[in-house]
Amino acid sequence: MRNPLRAAGAVLAASIVLTSCSSGTGSGGSSGAPAPSGEGSGSSTTITIGSDQANNHGEKTVTGESSVEIKQDNFFFGPTVLTGSAGQALTIHLSNDGSAPHTFTIDSLNIDVELQPGDSKDVQVTFPQSGFTEFYCRFHRASGMVGELTVS
Ligand SMILES: [Cu+2]
């Protein structure tokens, strides 16, 4: 009975080493929010917007459009990237499909609206002359709830 016990101990030790190895690769992540990488592999990626990491749920070209819909969920905007023309005015129909309150916030345009779960609201935005304008949720910016208005 000595040998099987020793073998089991060795396996245990090996798995502990493996576990601590793989979980040590993340950087930061102290908030405890669910990581976006686990679900929907392929459709959900992370992109960099400004100095933020954004959960990417698609791009939509809105050139020539006067309005568009953006869904808010835990924790992303869908679509995440709106591509338009320089200086374009656009009405965004926001709807919060998530289970938490979310905001749609753009510092440079003084926009900051808050939606409770199930809420819908409209906001007027203006595309920049060049480059991009970042929007984000004040509550979940660090969880990747970030998007942008970008000029093609
Ligand atoms: Cu949010």
Backbone and ligand atoms as CSV (ligand in chain L), in Angstrom:
chain,resi,resn,atom,element,x,y,z
A,1,MET,N,N,0.827,-1.216,0.000
A,1,MET,CA,C,0.000,0.000,0.000
A,1,MET,C,C,0.853,1.254,0.000
A,2,ARG,N,N,2.131,1.087,0.211
A,2,ARG,CA,C,3.002,2.254,0.250
A,2,ARG,C,C,3.106,2.948,-1.116
A,3,ASN,N,N,3.299,2.103,-2.102
A,3,ASN,CA,C,3.594,2.668,-3.416
A,3,ASN,C,C,2.435,3.454,-4.036
A,4,PRO,N,N,1.201,2.923,-3.984
A,4,PRO,CA,C,0.085,3.708,-4.552
A,4,PRO,C,C,-0.056,5.066,-3.862
A,5,LEU,N,N,0.131,5.097,-2.571
A,5,LEU,CA,C,0.004,6.372,-1.871
A,5,LEU,C,C,1.046,7.378,-2.358
A,6,ARG,N,N,2.236,6.892,-2.480
A,6,ARG,CA,C,3.298,7.794,-2.929
A,6,ARG,C,C,2.987,8.311,-4.341
A,7,ALA,N,N,2.481,7.402,-5.172
A,7,ALA,CA,C,2.177,7.813,-6.548
A,7,ALA,C,C,1.108,8.901,-6.561
A,8,ALA,N,N,0.076,8.678,-5.728
A,8,ALA,CA,C,-0.999,9.674,-5.684
A,8,ALA,C,C,-0.464,11.016,-5.223
A,9,GLY,N,N,0.405,10.977,-4.259
A,9,GLY,CA,C,0.983,12.229,-3.769
A,9,GLY,C,C,1.755,12.946,-4.860
A,10,ALA,N,N,2.443,12.189,-5.652
A,10,ALA,CA,C,3.229,12.809,-6.715
A,10,ALA,C,C,2.317,13.463,-7.748
A,11,VAL,N,N,1.209,12.782,-8.073
A,11,VAL,CA,C,0.268,13.341,-9.048
A,11,VAL,C,C,-0.336,14.630,-8.506
A,12,LEU,N,N,-0.713,14.610,-7.240
A,12,LEU,CA,C,-1.292,15.795,-6.616
A,12,LEU,C,C,-0.328,16.971,-6.713
A,13,ALA,N,N,0.903,16.712,-6.334
A,13,ALA,CA,C,1.893,17.788,-6.358
A,13,ALA,C,C,2.053,18.338,-7.768
A,14,ALA,N,N,2.044,17.438,-8.740
A,14,ALA,CA,C,2.222,17.882,-10.118
A,14,ALA,C,C,1.059,18.763,-10.561
A,15,SER,N,N,-0.168,18.385,-10.183
A,15,SER,CA,C,-1.315,19.170,-10.627
A,15,SER,C,C,-1.358,20.525,-9.940
A,16,ILE,N,N,-0.882,20.581,-8.717
A,16,ILE,CA,C,-0.848,21.872,-8.027
A,16,ILE,C,C,0.111,22.818,-8.744
A,17,VAL,N,N,1.233,22.280,-9.136
A,17,VAL,CA,C,2.201,23.109,-9.861
A,17,VAL,C,C,1.590,23.621,-11.158
A,18,LEU,N,N,0.900,22.724,-11.882
A,18,LEU,CA,C,0.284,23.113,-13.151
A,18,LEU,C,C,-0.754,24.209,-12.934
A,19,THR,N,N,-1.593,24.027,-11.906
A,19,THR,CA,C,-2.670,24.981,-11.660
A,19,THR,C,C,-2.114,26.367,-11.340
A,20,SER,N,N,-1.147,26.404,-10.454
A,20,SER,CA,C,-0.620,27.711,-10.067
A,20,SER,C,C,0.091,28.360,-11.245
A,21,CYS,N,N,0.611,27.534,-12.117
A,21,CYS,CA,C,1.294,28.054,-13.303
A,21,CYS,C,C,0.303,28.761,-14.221
A,22,SER,N,N,-0.794,28.071,-14.562
A,22,SER,CA,C,-1.693,28.605,-15.568
A,22,SER,C,C,-2.500,29.791,-15.042
A,23,SER,N,N,-2.762,29.823,-13.738
A,23,SER,CA,C,-3.556,30.930,-13.227
A,23,SER,C,C,-2.694,32.145,-12.916
A,24,GLY,N,N,-1.396,31.988,-13.016
A,24,GLY,CA,C,-0.524,33.102,-12.694
A,24,GLY,C,C,-0.214,33.986,-13.886
A,25,THR,N,N,-0.780,33.665,-15.051
A,25,THR,CA,C,-0.423,34.412,-16.243
A,25,THR,C,C,-1.222,35.697,-16.396
A,26,GLY,N,N,-2.368,35.811,-15.727
A,26,GLY,CA,C,-3.179,37.011,-15.854
A,26,GLY,C,C,-2.494,38.200,-15.220
A,27,SER,N,N,-2.764,39.380,-15.714
A,27,SER,CA,C,-2.168,40.576,-15.137
A,27,SER,C,C,-3.263,41.382,-14.453
A,28,GLY,N,N,-3.140,41.554,-13.180
A,28,GLY,CA,C,-4.142,42.337,-12.466
A,28,GLY,C,C,-5.386,41.524,-12.217
A,29,GLY,N,N,-6.502,41.943,-12.803
A,29,GLY,CA,C,-7.748,41.203,-12.680
A,29,GLY,C,C,-8.196,41.002,-11.264
A,30,SER,N,N,-8.173,42.019,-10.449
A,30,SER,CA,C,-8.520,41.860,-9.045
A,30,SER,C,C,-10.000,42.111,-8.786
A,31,SER,N,N,-10.730,42.550,-9.805
A,31,SER,CA,C,-12.115,42.952,-9.583
A,31,SER,C,C,-13.045,41.749,-9.426
A,32,GLY,N,N,-12.647,40.605,-9.932
A,32,GLY,CA,C,-13.499,39.438,-9.835
A,32,GLY,C,C,-14.565,39.387,-10.896
A,33,ALA,N,N,-14.571,40.326,-11.810
A,33,ALA,CA,C,-15.535,40.305,-12.903
A,33,ALA,C,C,-15.222,39.139,-13.832
A,34,PRO,N,N,-16.242,38.554,-14.430
A,34,PRO,CA,C,-16.002,37.425,-15.321
A,34,PRO,C,C,-15.138,37.844,-16.503
A,35,ALA,N,N,-14.194,37.011,-16.821
A,35,ALA,CA,C,-13.318,37.312,-17.944
A,35,ALA,C,C,-14.056,37.074,-19.248
A,36,PRO,N,N,-13.860,37.925,-20.232
A,36,PRO,CA,C,-14.586,37.801,-21.491
A,36,PRO,C,C,-14.054,36.690,-22.379
A,37,SER,N,N,-12.881,36.195,-22.090
A,37,SER,CA,C,-12.237,35.289,-23.028
A,37,SER,C,C,-12.835,33.892,-23.016
A,38,GLY,N,N,-13.533,33.529,-21.956
A,38,GLY,CA,C,-14.000,32.165,-21.835
A,38,GLY,C,C,-15.152,31.808,-22.743
A,39,GLU,N,N,-16.055,32.740,-22.993
A,39,GLU,CA,C,-17.274,32.430,-23.717
A,39,GLU,C,C,-17.202,32.894,-25.165
A,40,GLY,N,N,-17.968,32.224,-26.000
A,40,GLY,CA,C,-18.075,32.628,-27.385
A,40,GLY,C,C,-16.746,32.777,-28.072
A,41,SER,N,N,-15.925,31.791,-27.980
A,41,SER,CA,C,-14.609,31.881,-28.594
A,41,SER,C,C,-14.753,32.171,-30.076
A,42,GLY,N,N,-14.022,33.143,-30.545
A,42,GLY,CA,C,-14.096,33.500,-31.950
A,42,GLY,C,C,-14.891,34.760,-32.170
A,43,SER,N,N,-16.081,34.865,-31.594
A,43,SER,CA,C,-16.910,36.031,-31.831
A,43,SER,C,C,-16.542,37.183,-30.899
A,44,SER,N,N,-15.933,36.884,-29.773
A,44,SER,CA,C,-15.611,37.928,-28.811
A,44,SER,C,C,-14.109,38.075,-28.696
A,45,THR,N,N,-13.626,39.228,-29.090
A,45,THR,CA,C,-12.198,39.491,-28.983
A,45,THR,C,C,-11.996,40.784,-28.219
A,46,THR,N,N,-10.781,41.050,-27.906
A,46,THR,CA,C,-10.457,42.279,-27.205
A,46,THR,C,C,-9.644,43.181,-28.117
A,47,ILE,N,N,-10.044,44.445,-28.173
A,47,ILE,CA,C,-9.293,45.417,-28.964
A,47,ILE,C,C,-8.864,46.549,-28.054
A,48,THR,N,N,-7.901,47.312,-28.487
A,48,THR,CA,C,-7.417,48.450,-27.713
A,48,THR,C,C,-8.047,49.726,-28.252
A,49,ILE,N,N,-8.695,50.480,-27.364
A,49,ILE,CA,C,-9.267,51.779,-27.731
A,49,ILE,C,C,-8.673,52.801,-26.777
A,50,GLY,N,N,-7.909,53.724,-27.319
A,50,GLY,CA,C,-7.194,54.651,-26.447
A,50,GLY,C,C,-6.256,53.865,-25.558
A,51,SER,N,N,-6.405,54.037,-24.255
A,51,SER,CA,C,-5.569,53.279,-23.324
A,51,SER,C,C,-6.368,52.167,-22.654
A,52,ASP,N,N,-7.545,51.858,-23.222
A,52,ASP,CA,C,-8.401,50.834,-22.622
A,52,ASP,C,C,-8.462,49.574,-23.476
A,53,GLN,N,N,-8.708,48.456,-22.812
A,53,GLN,CA,C,-9.012,47.202,-23.497
A,53,GLN,C,C,-10.530,47.108,-23.610
A,54,ALA,N,N,-11.023,46.864,-24.817
A,54,ALA,CA,C,-12.464,46.807,-25.046
A,54,ALA,C,C,-12.881,45.409,-25.490
A,55,ASN,N,N,-13.994,44.925,-24.936
A,55,ASN,CA,C,-14.595,43.677,-25.413
A,55,ASN,C,C,-15.278,43.986,-26.741
A,56,ASN,N,N,-14.764,43.400,-27.809
A,56,ASN,CA,C,-15.229,43.762,-29.152
A,56,ASN,C,C,-16.419,42.908,-29.580
A,57,HIS,N,N,-17.573,43.568,-29.764
A,57,HIS,CA,C,-18.766,42.872,-30.249
A,57,HIS,C,C,-19.213,43.455,-31.577
A,58,GLY,N,N,-18.238,43.740,-32.419
A,58,GLY,CA,C,-18.553,44.078,-33.794
A,58,GLY,C,C,-18.395,45.536,-34.162
A,59,GLU,N,N,-18.329,45.750,-35.465
A,59,GLU,CA,C,-18.193,47.084,-36.040
A,59,GLU,C,C,-19.372,47.326,-36.960
A,60,LYS,N,N,-19.859,48.579,-37.002
A,60,LYS,CA,C,-20.937,48.920,-37.925
A,60,LYS,C,C,-20.610,50.236,-38.598
A,61,THR,N,N,-20.749,50.253,-39.913
A,61,THR,CA,C,-20.541,51.483,-40.667
A,61,THR,C,C,-21.867,52.237,-40.747
A,62,VAL,N,N,-21.840,53.498,-40.304
A,62,VAL,CA,C,-23.077,54.284,-40.228
A,62,VAL,C,C,-23.021,55.517,-41.128
A,63,THR,N,N,-22.061,55.544,-42.021
A,63,THR,CA,C,-21.950,56.670,-42.957
A,63,THR,C,C,-23.269,56.846,-43.701
A,64,GLY,N,N,-23.799,58.086,-43.686
A,64,GLY,CA,C,-25.058,58.368,-44.359
A,64,GLY,C,C,-26.291,58.035,-43.550
A,65,GLU,N,N,-26.118,57.442,-42.387
A,65,GLU,CA,C,-27.253,57.097,-41.519
A,65,GLU,C,C,-27.497,58.242,-40.530
A,66,SER,N,N,-28.739,58.338,-40.046
A,66,SER,CA,C,-29.030,59.353,-39.037
A,66,SER,C,C,-29.175,58.746,-37.648
A,67,SER,N,N,-29.338,57.435,-37.587
A,67,SER,CA,C,-29.466,56.798,-36.277
A,67,SER,C,C,-28.964,55.357,-36.333
A,68,VAL,N,N,-28.680,54.837,-35.157
A,68,VAL,CA,C,-28.194,53.466,-35.048
A,68,VAL,C,C,-28.570,52.952,-33.658
A,69,GLU,N,N,-28.633,51.641,-33.523
A,69,GLU,CA,C,-28.909,51.057,-32.210
A,69,GLU,C,C,-27.643,50.476,-31.620
A,70,ILE,N,N,-27.461,50.718,-30.326
A,70,ILE,CA,C,-26.365,50.076,-29.597
A,70,ILE,C,C,-26.954,49.401,-28.370
A,71,LYS,N,N,-26.663,48.145,-28.218
A,71,LYS,CA,C,-27.078,47.412,-27.027
A,71,LYS,C,C,-25.967,47.429,-25.992
A,72,GLN,N,N,-26.374,47.610,-24.754
A,72,GLN,CA,C,-25.439,47.505,-23.633
A,72,GLN,C,C,-25.706,46.195,-22.924
A,73,ASP,N,N,-24.636,45.509,-22.573
A,73,ASP,CA,C,-24.798,44.258,-21.834
A,73,ASP,C,C,-23.603,44.106,-20.892
A,74,ASN,N,N,-23.569,43.009,-20.178
A,74,ASN,CA,C,-22.486,42.783,-19.226
A,74,ASN,C,C,-21.329,42.090,-19.937
A,75,PHE,N,N,-20.244,42.708,-20.307
A,75,PHE,CA,C,-19.897,44.100,-20.120
A,75,PHE,C,C,-19.337,44.614,-21.437
A,76,PHE,N,N,-20.238,45.002,-22.320
A,76,PHE,CA,C,-19.803,45.459,-23.648
A,76,PHE,C,C,-20.886,46.313,-24.288
A,77,PHE,N,N,-20.490,46.989,-25.359
A,77,PHE,CA,C,-21.421,47.680,-26.242
A,77,PHE,C,C,-21.461,46.898,-27.565
A,78,GLY,N,N,-22.658,46.696,-28.102
A,78,GLY,CA,C,-22.750,45.991,-29.368
A,78,GLY,C,C,-23.628,46.768,-30.347
A,79,PRO,N,N,-23.107,47.212,-31.483
A,79,PRO,CA,C,-21.702,47.069,-31.870
A,79,PRO,C,C,-20.779,47.931,-31.023
A,80,THR,N,N,-19.516,47.598,-31.064
A,80,THR,CA,C,-18.516,48.265,-30.239
A,80,THR,C,C,-17.874,49.434,-30.972
A,81,VAL,N,N,-17.722,49.281,-32.284
A,81,VAL,CA,C,-17.067,50.313,-33.095
A,81,VAL,C,C,-18.054,50.821,-34.137
A,82,LEU,N,N,-18.292,52.142,-34.135
A,82,LEU,CA,C,-19.110,52.766,-35.175
A,82,LEU,C,C,-18.182,53.544,-36.086
A,83,THR,N,N,-18.272,53.254,-37.375
A,83,THR,CA,C,-17.447,53.961,-38.352
A,83,THR,C,C,-18.339,54.905,-39.148
A,84,GLY,N,N,-17.994,56.193,-39.137
A,84,GLY,CA,C,-18.800,57.192,-39.828
A,84,GLY,C,C,-17.915,58.192,-40.551
A,85,SER,N,N,-18.545,59.305,-40.930
A,85,SER,CA,C,-17.785,60.333,-41.640
A,85,SER,C,C,-17.451,61.481,-40.688
A,86,ALA,N,N,-16.453,62.270,-41.073
A,86,ALA,CA,C,-15.968,63.356,-40.226
A,86,ALA,C,C,-17.092,64.327,-39.879
A,87,GLY,N,N,-17.288,64.584,-38.591
A,87,GLY,CA,C,-18.277,65.556,-38.152
A,87,GLY,C,C,-19.713,65.098,-38.250
A,88,GLN,N,N,-19.926,63.849,-38.593
A,88,GLN,CA,C,-21.288,63.325,-38.768
A,88,GLN,C,C,-22.081,63.370,-37.458
A,89,ALA,N,N,-23.341,63.825,-37.548
A,89,ALA,CA,C,-24.239,63.784,-36.402
A,89,ALA,C,C,-25.024,62.478,-36.440
A,90,LEU,N,N,-25.197,61.871,-35.295
A,90,LEU,CA,C,-25.844,60.564,-35.242
A,90,LEU,C,C,-26.644,60.438,-33.948
A,91,THR,N,N,-27.856,59.896,-34.066
A,91,THR,CA,C,-28.633,59.564,-32.884
A,91,THR,C,C,-28.411,58.094,-32.560
A,92,ILE,N,N,-28.027,57.827,-31.333
A,92,ILE,CA,C,-27.817,56.442,-30.914
A,92,ILE,C,C,-28.962,56.021,-30.000
A,93,HIS,N,N,-29.663,54.971,-30.412
A,93,HIS,CA,C,-30.709,54.388,-29.577
A,93,HIS,C,C,-30.047,53.356,-28.660
A,94,LEU,N,N,-29.940,53.694,-27.405
A,94,LEU,CA,C,-29.310,52.793,-26.435
A,94,LEU,C,C,-30.356,51.910,-25.783
A,95,SER,N,N,-30.013,50.649,-25.571
A,95,SER,CA,C,-30.874,49.802,-24.748
A,95,SER,C,C,-29.989,48.926,-23.864
A,96,ASN,N,N,-30.369,48.871,-22.606
A,96,ASN,CA,C,-29.598,48.082,-21.647
A,96,ASN,C,C,-30.210,46.696,-21.520
A,97,ASP,N,N,-29.578,45.723,-22.169
A,97,ASP,CA,C,-30.055,44.343,-22.114
A,97,ASP,C,C,-29.399,43.552,-20.988
A,98,GLY,N,N,-28.561,44.218,-20.235
A,98,GLY,CA,C,-27.827,43.524,-19.171
A,98,GLY,C,C,-28.600,43.478,-17.868
A,99,SER,N,N,-27.958,42.936,-16.858
A,99,SER,CA,C,-28.582,42.800,-15.549
A,99,SER,C,C,-28.058,43.838,-14.569
A,100,ALA,N,N,-27.167,44.703,-15.050
A,100,ALA,CA,C,-26.601,45.751,-14.196
A,100,ALA,C,C,-26.853,47.105,-14.838
A,101,PRO,N,N,-26.862,48.180,-14.048
A,101,PRO,CA,C,-26.920,49.514,-14.642
A,101,PRO,C,C,-25.668,49.772,-15.474
A,102,HIS,N,N,-25.851,50.487,-16.603
A,102,HIS,CA,C,-24.705,50.846,-17.430
A,102,HIS,C,C,-24.839,52.311,-17.834
A,103,THR,N,N,-23.715,52.914,-18.168
A,103,THR,CA,C,-23.759,54.280,-18.688
A,103,THR,C,C,-23.205,54.314,-20.095
A,104,PHE,N,N,-23.547,55.406,-20.793
A,104,PHE,CA,C,-22.919,55.720,-22.086
A,104,PHE,C,C,-22.281,57.078,-21.868
A,105,THR,N,N,-20.980,57.102,-21.855
A,105,THR,CA,C,-20.254,58.289,-21.431
A,105,THR,C,C,-19.201,58.669,-22.457
A,106,ILE,N,N,-19.217,59.960,-22.866
A,106,ILE,CA,C,-18.158,60.503,-23.730
A,106,ILE,C,C,-17.688,61.804,-23.094
A,107,ASP,N,N,-16.496,61.798,-22.581
A,107,ASP,CA,C,-15.980,62.966,-21.862
A,107,ASP,C,C,-15.969,64.212,-22.737
A,108,SER,N,N,-15.438,64.081,-23.968
A,108,SER,CA,C,-15.214,65.264,-24.798
A,108,SER,C,C,-16.523,65.886,-25.288
A,109,LEU,N,N,-17.612,65.133,-25.274
A,109,LEU,CA,C,-18.908,65.656,-25.716
A,109,LEU,C,C,-19.846,65.942,-24.545
A,110,ASN,N,N,-19.344,65.799,-23.332
A,110,ASN,CA,C,-20.158,66.019,-22.133
A,110,ASN,C,C,-21.415,65.155,-22.124
A,111,ILE,N,N,-21.264,63.918,-22.571
A,111,ILE,CA,C,-22.383,62.978,-22.573
A,111,ILE,C,C,-22.172,61.973,-21.448
A,112,ASP,N,N,-23.216,61.813,-20.638
A,112,ASP,CA,C,-23.131,60.824,-19.567
A,112,ASP,C,C,-24.555,60.418,-19.181
A,113,VAL,N,N,-25.070,59.367,-19.818
A,113,VAL,CA,C,-26.415,58.904,-19.509
A,113,VAL,C,C,-26.332,57.534,-18.842
A,114,GLU,N,N,-27.230,57.332,-17.892
A,114,GLU,CA,C,-27.242,56.064,-17.160
A,114,GLU,C,C,-28.530,55.319,-17.446
A,115,LEU,N,N,-28.421,54.017,-17.722
A,115,LEU,CA,C,-29.585,53.185,-18.021
A,115,LEU,C,C,-29.663,52.043,-17.031
A,116,GLN,N,N,-30.830,51.887,-16.457
A,116,GLN,CA,C,-31.087,50.724,-15.619
A,116,GLN,C,C,-31.381,49.527,-16.526
A,117,PRO,N,N,-31.273,48.315,-16.006
A,117,PRO,CA,C,-31.604,47.141,-16.830
A,117,PRO,C,C,-32.999,47.289,-17.442
A,118,GLY,N,N,-33.100,47.083,-18.760
A,118,GLY,CA,C,-34.374,47.194,-19.450
A,118,GLY,C,C,-34.666,48.571,-20.000
A,119,ASP,N,N,-33.867,49.573,-19.619
A,119,ASP,CA,C,-34.077,50.941,-20.081
A,119,ASP,C,C,-33.652,51.128,-21.532
A,120,SER,N,N,-34.266,52.137,-22.194
A,120,SER,CA,C,-33.819,52.592,-23.510
A,120,SER,C,C,-33.712,54.108,-23.469
A,121,LYS,N,N,-32.688,54.650,-24.087
A,121,LYS,CA,C,-32.529,56.100,-24.164
A,121,LYS,C,C,-31.829,56.460,-25.466
A,122,ASP,N,N,-32.095,57.699,-25.945
A,122,ASP,CA,C,-31.417,58.196,-27.130
A,122,ASP,C,C,-30.357,59.219,-26.735
A,123,VAL,N,N,-29.230,59.183,-27.427
A,123,VAL,CA,C,-28.219,60.222,-27.249
A,123,VAL,C,C,-27.779,60.709,-28.621
A,124,GLN,N,N,-27.432,61.994,-28.679
A,124,GLN,CA,C,-26.926,62.588,-29.915
A,124,GLN,C,C,-25.414,62.687,-29.810
A,125,VAL,N,N,-24.746,62.168,-30.821
A,125,VAL,CA,C,-23.292,62.256,-30.820
A,125,VAL,C,C,-22.819,62.890,-32.123
A,126,THR,N,N,-21.615,63.375,-32.097
A,126,THR,CA,C,-20.981,63.930,-33.287
A,126,THR,C,C,-19.629,63.263,-33.469
A,127,PHE,N,N,-19.407,62.761,-34.681
A,127,PHE,CA,C,-18.120,62.120,-34.956
A,127,PHE,C,C,-17.011,63.165,-34.995
A,128,PRO,N,N,-15.815,62.748,-34.645
A,128,PRO,CA,C,-14.676,63.684,-34.696
A,128,PRO,C,C,-14.304,64.005,-36.144
A,129,GLN,N,N,-13.472,65.006,-36.320
A,129,GLN,CA,C,-12.994,65.364,-37.666
A,129,GLN,C,C,-12.000,64.328,-38.191
A,130,SER,N,N,-11.309,63.689,-37.261
A,130,SER,CA,C,-10.389,62.622,-37.637
A,130,SER,C,C,-10.152,61.765,-36.406
A,131,GLY,N,N,-9.572,60.606,-36.624
A,131,GLY,CA,C,-9.246,59.752,-35.490
A,131,GLY,C,C,-10.483,59.108,-34.904
A,132,PHE,N,N,-10.593,59.123,-33.573
A,132,PHE,CA,C,-11.707,58.440,-32.927
A,132,PHE,C,C,-12.130,59.169,-31.664
A,133,THR,N,N,-13.376,58.939,-31.267
A,133,THR,CA,C,-13.891,59.403,-29.983
A,133,THR,C,C,-14.296,58.181,-29.187
A,134,GLU,N,N,-13.777,58.097,-27.984
A,134,GLU,CA,C,-14.038,56.920,-27.148
A,134,GLU,C,C,-15.293,57.104,-26.312
A,135,PHE,N,N,-16.130,56.063,-26.266
A,135,PHE,CA,C,-17.221,56.048,-25.284
A,135,PHE,C,C,-17.041,54.846,-24.373
A,136,TYR,N,N,-17.621,54.955,-23.178
A,136,TYR,CA,C,-17.406,53.883,-22.207
A,136,TYR,C,C,-18.516,53.891,-21.177
A,137,CYS,N,N,-18.564,52.826,-20.386
A,137,CYS,CA,C,-19.466,52.756,-19.237
A,137,CYS,C,C,-18.653,53.091,-17.992
A,138,ARG,N,N,-19.130,54.071,-17.242
A,138,ARG,CA,C,-18.396,54.509,-16.050
A,138,ARG,C,C,-18.214,53.391,-15.033
A,139,PHE,N,N,-19.166,52.433,-15.014
A,139,PHE,CA,C,-19.106,51.381,-13.994
A,139,PHE,C,C,-18.190,50.231,-14.395
A,140,HIS,N,N,-18.048,50.021,-15.678
A,140,HIS,CA,C,-17.376,48.803,-16.141
A,140,HIS,C,C,-16.280,49.071,-17.170
A,141,ARG,N,N,-15.715,50.267,-17.110
A,141,ARG,CA,C,-14.640,50.590,-18.054
A,141,ARG,C,C,-13.472,49.611,-17.892
A,142,ALA,N,N,-13.157,49.303,-16.648
A,142,ALA,CA,C,-12.026,48.411,-16.382
A,142,ALA,C,C,-12.332,46.965,-16.779
A,143,SER,N,N,-13.627,46.659,-17.001
A,143,SER,CA,C,-14.006,45.310,-17.425
A,143,SER,C,C,-14.119,45.213,-18.941
A,144,GLY,N,N,-13.739,46.275,-19.636
A,144,GLY,CA,C,-13.738,46.232,-21.093
A,144,GLY,C,C,-14.989,46.793,-21.736
A,145,MET,N,N,-15.819,47.510,-20.972
A,145,MET,CA,C,-17.047,48.084,-21.539
A,145,MET,C,C,-16.722,49.442,-22.135
A,146,VAL,N,N,-16.140,49.374,-23.328
A,146,VAL,CA,C,-15.607,50.541,-24.016
A,146,VAL,C,C,-15.896,50.406,-25.507
A,147,GLY,N,N,-16.118,51.527,-26.187
A,147,GLY,CA,C,-16.308,51.503,-27.631
A,147,GLY,C,C,-15.807,52.794,-28.235
A,148,GLU,N,N,-16.011,52.962,-29.539
A,148,GLU,CA,C,-15.512,54.169,-30.174
A,148,GLU,C,C,-16.326,54.561,-31.401
A,149,LEU,N,N,-16.310,55.890,-31.647
A,149,LEU,CA,C,-16.786,56.451,-32.907
A,149,LEU,C,C,-15.535,56.747,-33.709
A,150,THR,N,N,-15.407,56.129,-34.854
A,150,THR,CA,C,-14.176,56.315,-35.603
A,150,THR,C,C,-14.485,56.796,-37.020
A,151,VAL,N,N,-13.581,57.593,-37.541
A,151,VAL,CA,C,-13.742,58.164,-38.873
A,151,VAL,C,C,-12.920,57.351,-39.862
A,152,SER,N,N,-13.576,56.915,-40.923
A,152,SER,CA,C,-12.880,56.055,-41.883
A,152,SER,C,C,-11.963,56.873,-42.780
L,1,CU,CU,CU,-21.584,48.984,-17.599
